[in-house]
Amino acid sequence: MFGEFDEMILYHAFLIKSMLLLLLIGIIIPFLSSDCAKSIRRARIYMFFSHGLLSMIAFSGLIALIFAKISLTIDMIMMILFFFIMIMLEVFKYKKILKGVSDKESCNKKARINSVLFGLINIAIIAGMVVYMVIQKNAVPVS
């Protein structure tokens, strides 16, 4: 039977895949326009979506753990820590883009560099955690 835990893990996995797609979209946002104001508006909208999706991922993971009645482990603490790190990275990326508004040429260059750099760091965090969980075989309990 397909229980609540299995369903929440399925939602959690779907949200993680959606986050990877959103991170790729976030990387290409500054390359879509040469107008810095448009890039900043798009980056702001992207940041709102990424924060919302990260919160949905964290919530679905915590609800899955409540359904399975699993106690807090080091793996879960790492996931919570990476959640906060990823949110901080998104905020730092947006703030760095805003600081580069002084002139048009440096704004586009800094926005592109920061977008790619912080996007790749976030993708590495997610990919690393997924690989770690698959190696640990904690992604699906064996009960």
N, C-alpha and C positions, 0 to 999 in steps of 0.2 A: 504494500500500500504506500501511496505517496503521502508522507506525513508533512507536518508543518515545518519541521527542520529542513527536510529535503527541498521543500518549496522555497523557503527563505534562502537557502544556499544557492538555489537556481537563480533567484532574483539578484542575490549578491554577485554572482558570477556575471550575470547580464549587465549589471550596473558597472562592474569593473571594466568590462569590454567597452561599454559606452564611454567610460572615462578615458580610456586609451584613445578612442576616436576623437573625443573632445580635445584632448591634449594635442593631437595632430592638427586639428582645426586651429587651435590656439597658436601653434607654431607658424602657420601660414597667414594669419591675420595681418601682420605688418607688411607682408609682401603683396597684399591685394590692392593697396592704394599708395600713392606717393604723398597724399595729403596727410599730414601728421594729426590734424584734428579728427579726421575720420578714423584713423588707426586707434587713437586714444578712446574714442567712443566705442569702437568695436571691441577693444581690449577690456573696457569696463563691462560691457555686456557679457563678454566671455568670462570675466572673473566672477560675475554673479552666477552664471550657469555652472562654472567649475566648483564654486563653493557649495552650491545647492546639491550638485551631484556627489561631491565628496561627503556631504552630510547624509545623503541618502544611502551611500555605501556603508558608512559607519553605523547608521541606524539599522540597516538590514542585517549587518553582521552581529550587532548586539542582540537584536531580536532573535536571530537564529540560535545564539548561545543561550538565551533565556529558554527557548523552546526545548533545547537539548539538555538543559540543566547542567551545563559544564561550568566548572569553577574557573576563575581567572588564572591564566597561565602566562608564561613569558611571551609566547607567540601573540597572544591577545594584547599584551602590554606593548609589544613592538608595533602591532597594527595601529593602536591608538596613538603611539608616539609618531609614527609615519603620517597619520592623518593630520596631526598638528603641524608637522614639518611641511607637508605639501600645501597646506593653507598658508603658512608663512611664506613659502616660496612664491606662491601666486601674488600675495600682497607685495612682496619685495619686487617682483617683476613689474607690477603695475606702477609702483612708486618710482622705480628706475626709469620707466618709460616717461612718466610725468616730469622727472627732473631733466630729461633731455629735450624739453620743449624749446629751449633757448633759440635755436635756429633750425631751419627746416632740414638741412642736410644731415646734421648730427642727430636730429630727432629720428629720422627714418633709419639711419645706420644703427643707432643705439637700440631702437625698438626691435629691429630685426635680430641683432645679436642677443639681446636679453630674452627675446621670445624663444629663439632656438635653444639657448643655453638652459634656461629654466624649464622649458618643455621637455628637453632630453633628460634633465635631472629627475623630473617627476615621472617620466616614462620608466627610467631606470629603477626608481623606487618601487613602482607598481610591479614591474617585471621581476625584480629581485625578490619581492615578497611572495609573488605567485610561485616562483621557482622554489623558494624556501619552503612554502607550505606543501607543495607537491612532494618535495624530497622528504619532509617530515611526515607526510601522509596524514596530516591533521585537517586537510580540506574536507574530508568526508569521514566521519567516525565509523569504526568497524563493528559497532554493537550488533 
